Amino acid sequence: MRPDIGLKLFTEGYKNNATDVGFNPNPSIDMDVDHVIAFLNDMQQLAPKKQDSKLELTFEQKYLHKLCDIPNAPEKYFTQFALSLIDALYSAYPKKMKTFEPLRDQSAKKVESMKKILKDFLSSKSSYDAEALKERIGEDTWLTEEYIQVLVKAGKPKEAI
C-alpha cells in the first residue's frame, strides 16, 4: 500500500461541493494513474462490505469515471471503466438471463442505476475500444441497448439492426 498516494489523493485531489457526496477524487492531479488505481483497489478491499455492494460504483470506477472527463485521457481508461461496469452488471444479474426482468427491490434499482451510467457513458463518450466492449457484452444478453450502441460505435450498424 502506498500511503503517499492516499495522502495526495485525499488532500490535493479531493474535491467536494454541495452536489458531490462521498469519495470524489480529482484525477487531474499529477500522479501515475495505474498506481492510483492499484491503491484504490487495495482500499476497496479494506472497506467494509455491504450487501449488494457489487451494484455500487467502486473507488476505481469513480476515479475512472472522473478521469474520462479529462481532455486527452488515454483510451484504455475509458475502456477499463466501461468493462468494469459491464462486469459489475453481469455479476449482479447473469448474462445468460437474456432479458432483464428483475424483482422490484433495492437491487433492481441499483442495477437500473448502473445500467443508466453505462448507457450514458456509451452515448456521450467515443474514446473506448468498441470491439473489447462488444466481446464482453456478447450477442445474447439483457444488455441489448448497450450492445447496439457499441456495434454502432464499432462501425457495424448493419449488425445492430
N, C-alpha and C positions, 0 to 999 in steps of 0.2 A: 504494500500500500504506500502511496506517495502523499504524505501529508502536505507537501509544498503545493501540490495540485489542488487539494481541497481548500487550503488556505486562500490561494489566489482565486479559485472558482467561487468561493462563498464570500469573498470580500470585494475585490475588484470586479469580479464577474457577476455578482448578484445584483439584479435589478428588481425592484418591486414597486408597484404603484397600486392604485385603488382597484384596478381591474385584474391584476395578477394575483393569483392565490398559490401559495406553496412554492416549490422549487422552480425557479425561473432563471436559469443561467444565461449569461451574456456570452455567446460563442465568439464574439469578435475580439476578445482579449487575446493577447499573444501567448498562446500555449499550444503544444502539439495536440491536435485533435484526437489522434489514436490513443495517446496517453490519458487524455481526459475521459475518453470512452471506457478504457480499461478501469480507471479509477471509479467511474460511476457504476460500472458493473460490480466492482468489489463492494461499493457502498450499498448497492441494491441487495446483495447477498446478506449484508448485515442488518438491513432494515427489517422491522417486524413484518411478518407475513399476515395478510388479511385474506379472508375468504373472497374469492373472485378477483384476487389481485392480478391475475393474468389479463383481466379486462381493463386495467388502468394503465395509463402510459407509465413506462419505467423512466428512471432518471436518464438513461441513454436515449430513449425515444424523445423525451422532452428536449434534451440537448440537440439531438439531430434535427428535430423539427425547427428549432430556433436557427440552427446552422444553415438550414435550407433557405432562410430568408436573407442570407448574406450574399451580395453580388459576387459572382465568380467562385462560389463554393464548389469544390470538386464533385463530379457526378456520382462518385462512389458513395458519398454520404446521403444523397437523395435516394439512391437505390437501396442502401442499407436501411434507411428509415422506412421505406415502403415495404421491403421484405419483412422487417420486424413487425409491422402492423399485420401483414398477411399471416405470419406465423402465430401471432397472438390470437387472431380471429379463429384460425383453424384449431388452435389448442383449446379454445372455448367451445367451439361448435364445429365438429369434424367436417372436413372437405367432402367426404363421401355422402353426406346428407343430401346433396344436390339441390334442395330447396331450403330456404330459411324460414322456418315456422316455429320459432322458439316459444316456450311458455311465457306468459306475460308476468315476468317477475323482474327483480333488480338486475339479474344477469342479462336478460334480454335487452333492457335499456342500455346497459353498458356495451353490449355487442353492437347495438344500433349506433351508439355514440362513436365507437371506434371505427365502425364501418363508414360513418359520415366523414371522419377525419381522413380516412384513406381516399374516399371518393373526392373530397375537396382537394386533397393533395394531388391526386392524379389529374384532375381537371385544371388546376392552377399552375402546376409545375411541368416543365418539359425536360429537365436535366436528370433523367433517370434512365437506366438500362431497361427498356421496354421488353426485350427478349427475356431477360432474367425474371422479370415480374410475370410475364406470360407463362413461363415454365412453372413458376412457383404457384400461381393461381390454378392453372390447369383448365381443361375444357369443361368437364362435367363437375360443376361446382355451384354452390349457392352464391358465389361472388360474381354473378353473371354480368351485372352492370360494370363492375370494375374490370372484368376480363375484356369486355367490349372496349372500354376506354383505353386499355393497354394495347389491344390489337390496332386500334386507330392510330395510336402514338407510334406503334411499330411499323406503320405504313401498310397495314393489311386490312383495309376497310371491307374488302370482299369477304374475308373470313368472319368479320364482325357481324355481317348480315346473316 
